[in-house]
Amino acid sequence: LRIPDEKGVPPEGKEPAMEYGGALFEIEIPRDISCEIWVRTWWEGSCGNTLNLQIGDEERSVTLGNDSTYYSWHWVKSPRSYNLKAGKYNLRLLNREDGIALDQILITSDKDYFPQDIEEQQ
């Protein structure tokens, strides 16, 4: 998934939301878990190094990234942990800045796990 550089960001003063661009994924959690959410990203430059994540019926999304690992695939973790009940959820990745790409989302209950490279489904 890619938002090319200079292809748009939310209007000044507006929070990231689906109306300004994003991707919606339906996920199913098989049992109650406390988990971390990671996204594998590519930043095209310092003006594009964040995206927002919103899960379920959260009122506000959280910002991921804001690091300086440019022109390289790398993992960024949500700044918060999630306690999810078994069931289906909408997971939204929202356009905050352009010049970004992502290719994987990882949800793990292992709080000490740090993903490397491409993750294989287990």
Solvent accessible surface area in square Angstrom, and as a share of the most:
residue,aa,sasa,rsa
1,L,117,0.58
2,R,139,0.51
3,I,39,0.20
4,P,44,0.27
5,D,77,0.40
6,E,155,0.69
7,K,140,0.59
8,G,35,0.33
9,V,83,0.47
10,P,15,0.09
11,P,68,0.43
12,E,176,0.79
13,G,82,0.79
14,K,117,0.50
15,E,92,0.41
16,P,17,0.11
17,A,32,0.25
18,M,78,0.35
19,E,140,0.63
20,Y,56,0.21
21,G,28,0.27
22,G,39,0.37
23,A,14,0.11
24,L,96,0.48
25,F,76,0.32
26,E,120,0.54
27,I,35,0.18
28,E,116,0.52
29,I,10,0.05
30,P,108,0.68
31,R,149,0.54
32,D,87,0.45
33,I,32,0.16
34,S,46,0.29
35,C,0,0.00
36,E,9,0.04
37,I,0,0.00
38,W,15,0.05
39,V,0,0.00
40,R,23,0.08
41,T,0,0.00
42,W,74,0.26
43,W,0,0.00
44,E,35,0.16
45,G,19,0.18
46,S,80,0.52
47,C,110,0.66
48,G,3,0.03
49,N,12,0.06
50,T,1,0.01
51,L,2,0.01
52,N,4,0.02
53,L,0,0.00
54,Q,30,0.13
55,I,5,0.03
56,G,19,0.18
57,D,141,0.73
58,E,36,0.16
59,E,171,0.77
60,R,160,0.58
61,S,17,0.11
62,V,31,0.18
63,T,53,0.31
64,L,2,0.01
65,G,29,0.28
66,N,114,0.58
67,D,44,0.23
68,S,87,0.56
69,T,55,0.32
70,Y,64,0.24
71,Y,140,0.53
72,S,46,0.30
73,W,95,0.33
74,H,30,0.13
75,W,21,0.07
76,V,12,0.07
77,K,84,0.36
78,S,1,0.01
79,P,95,0.60
80,R,98,0.36
81,S,55,0.36
82,Y,2,0.01
83,N,126,0.64
84,L,13,0.07
85,K,138,0.58
86,A,56,0.43
87,G,29,0.28
88,K,133,0.56
89,Y,44,0.17
90,N,57,0.29
91,L,0,0.00
92,R,50,0.18
93,L,5,0.02
94,L,4,0.02
95,N,10,0.05
96,R,92,0.34
97,E,35,0.16
98,D,18,0.09
99,G,1,0.01
100,I,4,0.02
101,A,10,0.08
102,L,13,0.07
103,D,66,0.34
104,Q,43,0.19
105,I,53,0.27
106,L,34,0.17
107,I,51,0.26
108,T,20,0.11
109,S,61,0.39
110,D,73,0.38
111,K,91,0.39
112,D,136,0.71
113,Y,81,0.31
114,F,123,0.51
115,P,1,0.01
116,Q,111,0.49
117,D,112,0.58
118,I,103,0.52
119,E,32,0.14
120,E,132,0.59
121,Q,182,0.81
122,Q,206,0.91
